[in-house]
Amino acid sequence: MNWKMIVLWVLRVAVAALFLFAGFSKLTGQPMMIDTFDKVGVGQWFRYVTGFLEVAGGVAVLVPAVSVWAACLLLIVDVGAFLAQVAILHEDWIHTIVIGAVLAAVISLQSGRLAPDRS
């Protein structure tokens, strides 16, 4: 196993842990998450959708065959979180940029999986 694969697996596990934790906190109705989504103003159904996407992406990022697509999904969720933080919540948004950079690294390390098979 080369260094690239080791770094990729470390990043995959870190991303999975982060999004599984965040997703479960949304799906289990933690008061902080309920308050946050109340402030966003879209409704609590959006908390469930976001939590489901985070849990599904957190699991899928650990599966090599779909890991790059899961990282793309999670990056879209992260961009949404960034926009909500900046435009509506006016809270800490730096963490969304760091998470986005880590997701971009996961995608970049697997960039060959995004290209169509030309064989």
Z-matrix of the N, CA and C atoms (Angstrom, degrees):
N
C 1 1.461
C 2 1.530 1 107.85
N 3 1.328 2 115.39 1 127.67
C 4 1.452 3 118.99 2 -178.28
C 5 1.532 4 111.35 3 -89.25
N 6 1.308 5 116.41 4 173.98
C 7 1.468 6 121.08 5 -175.65
C 8 1.525 7 111.93 6 -63.13
N 9 1.343 8 117.08 7 -34.53
C 10 1.465 9 120.63 8 -179.35
C 11 1.534 10 110.58 9 -62.14
N 12 1.319 11 116.66 10 -42.56
C 13 1.466 12 120.24 11 179.81
C 14 1.528 13 111.08 12 -68.62
N 15 1.323 14 117.15 13 -36.73
C 16 1.467 15 120.43 14 178.25
C 17 1.525 16 110.15 15 -64.38
N 18 1.335 17 116.48 16 -47.07
C 19 1.467 18 120.69 17 178.48
C 20 1.524 19 109.99 18 -61.50
N 21 1.326 20 116.95 19 -43.14
C 22 1.458 21 120.94 20 -179.78
C 23 1.526 22 111.19 21 -59.98
N 24 1.333 23 117.54 22 -44.54
C 25 1.466 24 119.94 23 -179.91
C 26 1.524 25 112.16 24 -68.41
N 27 1.318 26 117.50 25 -37.23
C 28 1.468 27 119.89 26 176.77
C 29 1.528 28 109.76 27 -62.46
N 30 1.331 29 116.75 28 -44.18
C 31 1.461 30 120.35 29 179.15
C 32 1.528 31 111.29 30 -66.49
N 33 1.333 32 116.89 31 -41.11
C 34 1.468 33 120.02 32 177.98
C 35 1.526 34 111.53 33 -59.14
N 36 1.323 35 116.44 34 -46.52
C 37 1.468 36 120.42 35 -178.83
C 38 1.531 37 110.39 36 -64.97
N 39 1.324 38 117.24 37 -41.98
C 40 1.470 39 120.50 38 179.49
C 41 1.526 40 110.81 39 -63.37
N 42 1.327 41 117.13 40 -45.16
C 43 1.464 42 121.47 41 179.24
C 44 1.523 43 110.15 42 -63.84
N 45 1.328 44 116.52 43 -43.95
C 46 1.465 45 120.36 44 179.89
C 47 1.528 46 110.54 45 -59.87
N 48 1.321 47 116.77 46 -47.43
C 49 1.468 48 120.29 47 -179.21
C 50 1.525 49 110.97 48 -61.05
N 51 1.311 50 116.61 49 -44.83
C 52 1.460 51 121.53 50 -178.99
C 53 1.527 52 111.67 51 -61.27
N 54 1.332 53 116.53 52 -50.00
C 55 1.456 54 119.53 53 -176.39
C 56 1.524 55 112.55 54 -74.95
N 57 1.326 56 118.32 55 -30.96
C 58 1.467 57 119.48 56 175.02
C 59 1.530 58 109.87 57 -65.10
N 60 1.313 59 116.93 58 -44.13
C 61 1.462 60 120.53 59 177.65
C 62 1.529 61 110.98 60 -61.07
N 63 1.334 62 116.35 61 -48.34
C 64 1.468 63 120.51 62 -179.00
C 65 1.522 64 110.99 63 -63.92
N 66 1.312 65 116.83 64 -42.66
C 67 1.455 66 120.61 65 -179.00
C 68 1.514 67 112.63 66 -65.20
N 69 1.330 68 116.35 67 -44.45
C 70 1.465 69 119.34 68 178.76
C 71 1.528 70 111.76 69 -65.24
N 72 1.328 71 117.31 70 -34.13
C 73 1.468 72 118.64 71 178.31
C 74 1.526 73 110.84 72 -66.91
N 75 1.322 74 116.52 73 -32.54
C 76 1.465 75 119.29 74 176.26
C 77 1.528 76 110.84 75 -73.49
N 78 1.318 77 116.99 76 -45.21
C 79 1.466 78 120.97 77 -176.01
C 80 1.526 79 113.12 78 -69.47
N 81 1.330 80 117.30 79 -28.19
C 82 1.466 81 120.02 80 -179.93
C 83 1.523 82 112.33 81 -89.57
N 84 1.315 83 117.30 82 1.74
C 85 1.460 84 121.08 83 173.91
C 86 1.516 85 114.52 84 71.52
N 87 1.317 86 116.62 85 42.05
C 88 1.465 87 119.72 86 175.35
C 89 1.530 88 109.03 87 -61.52
N 90 1.340 89 117.61 88 136.49
C 91 1.474 90 120.57 89 -175.78
C 92 1.531 91 114.26 90 -53.11
N 93 1.320 92 117.29 91 -38.10
C 94 1.463 93 120.08 92 179.63
C 95 1.533 94 110.82 93 -62.53
N 96 1.326 95 116.29 94 -40.05
C 97 1.468 96 120.08 95 179.67
C 98 1.528 97 111.19 96 -69.37
N 99 1.316 98 116.59 97 -39.85
C 100 1.468 99 120.24 98 177.78
C 101 1.527 100 109.79 99 -61.42
N 102 1.323 101 116.87 100 -45.40
C 103 1.475 102 121.06 101 178.94
C 104 1.529 103 111.46 102 -62.33
N 105 1.333 104 116.31 103 -42.95
C 106 1.466 105 120.46 104 -179.17
C 107 1.518 106 110.64 105 -61.08
N 108 1.327 107 116.79 106 -46.65
C 109 1.459 108 119.05 107 -178.39
C 110 1.526 109 112.22 108 -73.17
N 111 1.331 110 117.52 109 -24.30
C 112 1.467 111 120.23 110 170.90
C 113 1.528 112 110.07 111 -64.09
N 114 1.335 113 116.54 112 -42.11
C 115 1.462 114 120.92 113 179.32
C 116 1.528 115 111.72 114 -65.26
N 117 1.334 116 115.82 115 -35.97
C 118 1.466 117 119.36 116 179.79
C 119 1.524 118 109.94 117 -64.66
N 120 1.329 119 116.38 118 -36.24
C 121 1.457 120 120.54 119 172.26
C 122 1.522 121 116.37 120 86.48
N 123 1.322 122 118.13 121 9.91
C 124 1.459 123 120.30 122 179.89
C 125 1.525 124 111.26 123 -89.25
N 126 1.303 125 116.90 124 -26.44
C 127 1.458 126 121.70 125 -178.76
C 128 1.517 127 110.90 126 121.43
N 129 1.319 128 114.97 127 159.59
C 130 1.466 129 119.49 128 -177.46
C 131 1.529 130 112.20 129 -71.72
N 132 1.323 131 118.88 130 -20.13
C 133 1.459 132 120.57 131 176.08
C 134 1.528 133 109.96 132 -58.47
N 135 1.336 134 116.80 133 -33.22
C 136 1.463 135 120.91 134 -179.58
C 137 1.528 136 111.36 135 -68.77
N 138 1.333 137 116.32 136 -31.08
C 139 1.469 138 120.68 137 175.14
C 140 1.527 139 109.42 138 -62.41
N 141 1.329 140 116.32 139 -43.19
C 142 1.468 141 120.12 140 179.07
C 143 1.530 142 111.95 141 -65.84
N 144 1.318 143 116.76 142 -42.38
C 145 1.468 144 120.06 143 178.20
C 146 1.523 145 110.45 144 -62.21
N 147 1.324 146 115.89 145 -47.04
C 148 1.465 147 120.37 146 179.52
C 149 1.522 148 110.87 147 -62.06
N 150 1.330 149 117.29 148 -44.76
C 151 1.459 150 120.94 149 178.55
C 152 1.514 151 111.94 150 -60.96
N 153 1.335 152 116.91 151 -42.45
C 154 1.463 153 120.35 152 178.12
C 155 1.520 154 111.17 153 -62.57
N 156 1.341 155 117.27 154 -45.05
C 157 1.469 156 120.69 155 179.33
C 158 1.523 157 111.01 156 -62.21
N 159 1.332 158 117.07 157 -38.66
C 160 1.463 159 120.43 158 179.81
C 161 1.528 160 111.32 159 -67.96
N 162 1.324 161 117.50 160 -42.96
C 163 1.468 162 120.14 161 179.32
C 164 1.533 163 110.19 162 -67.38
N 165 1.325 164 116.74 163 -46.27
C 166 1.468 165 119.94 164 179.64
C 167 1.532 166 110.87 165 -61.35
N 168 1.324 167 116.76 166 -44.84
C 169 1.462 168 120.23 167 178.44
C 170 1.515 169 112.45 168 -66.58
N 171 1.335 170 116.85 169 -37.47
C 172 1.463 171 120.84 170 178.66
C 173 1.516 172 112.45 171 -63.62
N 174 1.313 173 116.87 172 -37.06
C 175 1.469 174 120.57 173 176.79
C 176 1.531 175 110.00 174 -74.42
N 177 1.330 176 116.11 175 -47.18
C 178 1.468 177 120.81 176 -175.19
C 179 1.528 178 113.09 177 -65.42
N 180 1.318 179 117.93 178 -29.14
C 181 1.468 180 119.39 179 -179.69
C 182 1.534 181 111.53 180 -65.72
N 183 1.324 182 116.82 181 -17.26
C 184 1.468 183 121.11 182 177.56
C 185 1.522 184 112.81 183 -87.77
N 186 1.314 185 117.57 184 -7.19
C 187 1.468 186 122.22 185 179.73
C 188 1.532 187 107.68 186 -98.20
N 189 1.337 188 117.70 187 109.98
C 190 1.467 189 119.79 188 -173.50
C 191 1.530 190 114.94 189 -53.21
N 192 1.313 191 118.55 190 -35.71
C 193 1.464 192 120.65 191 -176.93
C 194 1.528 193 113.06 192 -65.73
N 195 1.317 194 118.01 193 -27.56
C 196 1.466 195 121.31 194 -177.54
C 197 1.528 196 112.42 195 -123.04
N 198 1.305 197 117.15 196 7.21
C 199 1.464 198 121.53 197 -174.74
C 200 1.522 199 113.17 198 -58.14
N 201 1.299 200 117.78 199 -42.26
C 202 1.467 201 120.02 200 -178.39
C 203 1.526 202 110.66 201 -66.13
N 204 1.324 203 117.66 202 -37.79
C 205 1.469 204 120.87 203 178.69
C 206 1.519 205 110.87 204 -70.45
N 207 1.330 206 116.57 205 -37.42
C 208 1.465 207 120.17 206 176.35
C 209 1.527 208 110.43 207 -63.99
N 210 1.328 209 116.71 208 -40.46
C 211 1.467 210 120.15 209 177.97
C 212 1.529 211 110.42 210 -64.30
N 213 1.327 212 117.87 211 -36.65
C 214 1.471 213 121.19 212 176.30
C 215 1.528 214 110.49 213 -64.41
N 216 1.329 215 116.68 214 -43.81
C 217 1.466 216 121.02 215 177.08
C 218 1.525 217 110.84 216 -59.63
N 219 1.325 218 115.80 217 -47.36
C 220 1.467 219 120.00 218 -178.93
C 221 1.528 220 111.43 219 -65.74
N 222 1.316 221 116.67 220 -32.50
C 223 1.466 222 119.44 221 176.49
C 224 1.528 223 110.53 222 -65.53
N 225 1.317 224 117.62 223 -38.31
C 226 1.470 225 121.06 224 176.39
C 227 1.528 226 110.01 225 -63.74
N 228 1.337 227 116.68 226 -43.47
C 229 1.468 228 120.62 227 176.93
C 230 1.528 229 109.84 228 -61.18
N 231 1.320 230 116.68 229 -41.34
C 232 1.464 231 121.58 230 -179.51
C 233 1.529 232 111.28 231 -65.33
N 234 1.311 233 117.48 232 -39.22
C 235 1.470 234 120.77 233 177.37
C 236 1.530 235 109.26 234 -63.33
N 237 1.324 236 116.67 235 -41.14
C 238 1.463 237 119.95 236 176.16
C 239 1.521 238 111.94 237 -60.93
N 240 1.334 239 116.10 238 -41.52
C 241 1.471 240 120.36 239 177.78
C 242 1.527 241 110.57 240 -63.74
N 243 1.321 242 117.01 241 -40.72
C 244 1.463 243 121.13 242 177.93
C 245 1.533 244 110.44 243 -60.50
N 246 1.327 245 115.74 244 -47.60
C 247 1.466 246 119.42 245 -179.42
C 248 1.528 247 111.25 246 -62.68
N 249 1.322 248 117.11 247 -40.68
C 250 1.470 249 120.47 248 177.94
C 251 1.525 250 110.78 249 -64.13
N 252 1.328 251 116.69 250 -41.49
C 253 1.463 252 120.73 251 -179.75
C 254 1.529 253 111.04 252 -63.65
N 255 1.306 254 116.33 253 -44.48
C 256 1.471 255 120.49 254 -175.94
C 257 1.527 256 111.66 255 -75.68
N 258 1.319 257 117.50 256 -45.38
C 259 1.459 258 120.80 257 -170.90
C 260 1.527 259 114.20 258 -86.62
N 261 1.337 260 117.41 259 -32.24
C 262 1.462 261 119.18 260 -171.60
C 263 1.523 262 112.69 261 -117.76
N 264 1.330 263 116.49 262 -51.46
C 265 1.462 264 120.58 263 -171.48
C 266 1.520 265 112.99 264 -80.38
N 267 1.319 266 117.55 265 -30.63
C 268 1.467 267 123.08 266 -178.80
C 269 1.523 268 111.48 267 53.73
N 270 1.334 269 114.65 268 45.28
C 271 1.467 270 121.21 269 178.01
C 272 1.522 271 108.53 270 -117.37
N 273 1.313 272 116.15 271 -167.19
C 274 1.466 273 122.33 272 -178.85
C 275 1.526 274 110.31 273 -60.11
N 276 1.322 275 116.85 274 120.59
C 277 1.455 276 121.15 275 178.49
C 278 1.524 277 112.51 276 -114.47
N 279 1.314 278 117.06 277 -5.55
C 280 1.467 279 121.10 278 -178.47
C 281 1.531 280 110.59 279 -61.06
N 282 1.341 281 116.69 280 -39.61
C 283 1.469 282 118.95 281 -178.11
C 284 1.529 283 111.41 282 -61.85
N 285 1.331 284 118.12 283 -31.14
C 286 1.462 285 118.94 284 178.76
C 287 1.531 286 111.11 285 -68.87
N 288 1.315 287 116.67 286 -32.29
C 289 1.464 288 120.16 287 177.22
C 290 1.526 289 110.06 288 -69.96
N 291 1.331 290 117.29 289 -42.71
C 292 1.471 291 120.95 290 178.56
C 293 1.527 292 110.19 291 -62.50
N 294 1.329 293 116.69 292 -45.53
C 295 1.466 294 120.46 293 178.61
C 296 1.523 295 110.05 294 -62.47
N 297 1.323 296 117.01 295 -41.91
C 298 1.462 297 120.50 296 176.97
C 299 1.516 298 112.21 297 -60.64
N 300 1.322 299 117.19 298 -38.88
C 301 1.469 300 120.80 299 178.17
C 302 1.527 301 110.90 300 -66.05
N 303 1.325 302 117.11 301 -40.58
C 304 1.471 303 120.57 302 177.86
C 305 1.531 304 109.64 303 -64.81
N 306 1.332 305 117.10 304 -43.43
C 307 1.466 306 119.99 305 177.65
C 308 1.525 307 111.20 306 -63.03
N 309 1.322 308 116.90 307 -39.68
C 310 1.467 309 120.27 308 176.76
C 311 1.524 310 110.70 309 -62.18
N 312 1.331 311 117.43 310 -36.89
C 313 1.465 312 120.79 311 177.00
C 314 1.526 313 110.57 312 -65.93
N 315 1.323 314 117.06 313 -42.06
C 316 1.475 315 120.48 314 177.94
C 317 1.527 316 109.33 315 -61.57
N 318 1.314 317 117.38 316 -43.68
C 319 1.465 318 120.75 317 178.94
C 320 1.526 319 110.37 318 -64.67
N 321 1.323 320 116.63 319 -44.69
C 322 1.461 321 121.16 320 -178.62
C 323 1.521 322 112.47 321 -63.06
N 324 1.323 323 116.77 322 -40.87
C 325 1.463 324 119.88 323 179.94
C 326 1.528 325 112.34 324 -67.00
N 327 1.328 326 115.92 325 -16.41
C 328 1.463 327 120.42 326 179.12
C 329 1.529 328 111.11 327 -116.47
N 330 1.315 329 117.58 328 22.90
C 331 1.462 330 121.38 329 -170.32
C 332 1.520 331 113.33 330 -56.89
N 333 1.309 332 118.72 331 -27.65
C 334 1.448 333 121.12 332 178.03
C 335 1.509 334 113.22 333 -64.83
N 336 1.323 335 117.74 334 -22.88
C 337 1.468 336 121.25 335 -179.81
C 338 1.515 337 113.01 336 -76.64
N 339 1.323 338 117.68 337 -16.95
C 340 1.463 339 120.88 338 179.13
C 341 1.524 340 112.19 339 -84.52
N 342 1.322 341 116.92 340 -23.90
C 343 1.459 342 120.92 341 -177.46
C 344 1.533 343 109.89 342 -74.73
N 345 1.324 344 117.10 343 143.57
C 346 1.461 345 119.09 344 177.71
C 347 1.518 346 111.52 345 -67.20
N 348 1.306 347 116.11 346 148.30
C 349 1.468 348 121.97 347 179.60
C 350 1.521 349 108.17 348 -76.21
N 351 1.319 350 117.73 349 120.24
C 352 1.475 351 121.72 350 -176.91
C 353 1.517 352 111.98 351 -108.49
N 354 1.297 353 116.79 352 30.42
C 355 1.467 354 117.95 353 -179.92
C 356 1.496 355 112.90 354 -88.67
